[in-house]
Amino acid sequence: SDVYRDSFNIALALLITYLLMAALFESWLYPLVIIFSVPLGAVGGILALNVLNLFMVQSLDVLTMLGFVILIGTVVNNPILIVHQSLTHIREDNMTVREATLASVRSRVRPIFMTTTTTVLGLLPLVLFPGAGSELYRGLGSVVLGGLLVSTLFTVVFVPSLFTLAMETRQWIVDKFFPAAE
């Protein structure tokens, strides 16, 4: 019963995040590209939890599951930067999809790595250092830390590729099935 409730909570968090982004982007496609980066973060969180379990036992308790919900909110930040900057280049600078994506990654990679570095350095004491209450929050910290690291590394490659593929596929569908009336 607890597994189903936790799965429902994570699915609900994903749905709310997707719908919020769909409202902000006024599109169903762009948030879909962004939300596909969340499983990469979840893989990183699971890997970090497994690495932590090599040194000390950390169960999958409520706070650790809360770490996965927090991870959904933090993992989508970097893809939002890339997709939003790409759309800005396409709309305002009249760039092609590939040019806009490359330019957005080039201009946003430094802020992405800076925010990831500060977050990781802030979470390291929570995960590594012993102290009063550290065993309570260690699982949450390791999930967010590992998920953020893995998702950041893959976001710089995966999201631009997926965004370019989605935009070119959308354009192909429009050209193929909705040709301009002559």
N, C-alpha and C positions, 0 to 999 in steps of 0.2 A: 504494500500500500504506500509506503514511504517513497519507494522508487518511482511509482507512478505520479505521486504528487510532485516530486522533485523534477521529473521529466516534464510534467505539465507546466511547472513554474518556469523552466528554461524555455520551453516552447512559447509560452506566453510572453516572456521577455523578448524573445526573437521577433515575435509578431508585432508587439508594440513598437520595437525599434524600427522594424521595416515600415510600418504604417506611418510613423512619425517622419521618417526620411522621405517616404512617398509624398507626404503632404508638403514637406519643405522643398523638395526638388520638383514637385508637380509632374512627376513621371513615375511609372511603375518599373522602368528598366534600370535607371541609375541606382536606386536602392538595392535592386537585385544583385548588381555587380558588387556593391559594397558589402551586402550581407553574406556573400560567398566567402569573404575573408574570415568570418567568425569560426568556421570549423578549423581553420589553421590555428587560431588562437586556442581552441579547445584541445587540439592535439598537443600544443605546447604546454598547456596546463596539466594535462594527463602525464606527459613526459616528466615535467618538473615534480609532480607528486610522486611518480615512481622513483626518481632520483633521490628525493627526500626520504622515501621509505627504505632506501639502501642504508642510510645512516641512522635514522630513527623512525619509529612507527608513527605514521600519521593516518588516521582513519578518514574515510569520506564522510565527515560529519556535516552538520547543518552549515557551519561557518565556511567549510571548504566548498560546499555547494554554492554558498553565497558568493564565493570567489569566482565561480563560473558565470554567475549573473553579472557581477561587476565587470568581468572580462568582456562580456558582450558590449557593454557601454564604452569600454576603453579601446577595444580592438577596432571598432568602426571609425574612430577618429582619423586615423591616417588615410584610409581609403577615401573618406569624405574629402580630405584635403586634395588628393590627387584628382578625383572625379570633378570636384567643383572647379579647380584650376583649369582642367582640360576643357570643361564646358565654357568657361570664361574665354579661353583662347579661341575656341571654335566660334563663339558668338560675336565677340568684340574684335578679335584680331584676324578673323576670316582665315584661320589655319585649317588644314586638313586634320582629320582625326589623329593620324599618326604623328604629325608635327606637334599638335596640341598636347598629345599624351607625353611625348618626349620632353617638350618644354616644361610641362607641369611637373614631371618627375625631377627634372634638372633643378627647377626652382624650389621644390618642396622637400627634397631629400634631406637637406640640412636641418630644417625645422623638425622633421619627423625624427631624425636621429637624436636631436637635442632633447626633445620632450621624452623620448624613450629612455635616453640615458639618465635624465633626472629622475624619472619614475623608478627605473631599475635601482639606481643608487639609493633612493628613498625606501625601497622595499627590502633591500639586502639586510639591513639590521633586523627587520622583523622576522626574516627567514633564518638568518645565520646565528644571531646572538641569543644566548640563553638569558632568562630573566623571569621575573614574575609575570605570569600570564602568557609567556611566549608560546607555550605549547597550544594555547587556545587559538591564537591567530596565525600560527606558522603555516597551516594548511592553506588558509586564505591567501596569505602572502606568496607562497610558492606557486599556487595556481595562477595568480595574476602576473607574477614575475615571469614564469616560464611561458605563459600564453602571450604576453606582450613581446617578449624577445623573439619567439618563433614567428608570430604574426607580422612583426615589423620587418624581419628579414624577407619573408615571402611577399609581403604587401608591395614592396618596391618592385618586384618582378611580376607577381601574379595579377594584381589588380590592373596595372596598365595593359597587360596582355589581354585580360578578360574584357576590359572596357573597350579596347580597340576592336576585338572580335565582336562584341555585342553591337557596337555602333555600325560596323561594316555589315553585319548580318541584318540589322534593322534597315539599313539603306538598300541592301540587296532585295529584301522583302518588299519594300516600298517601290523600288524600280520594277520588280518582276510582276507584282500583283496589282499595283496601283499606278500604272503609267500615266504620265501627264496627258491631259486631254488636248488634242490638237485641233 
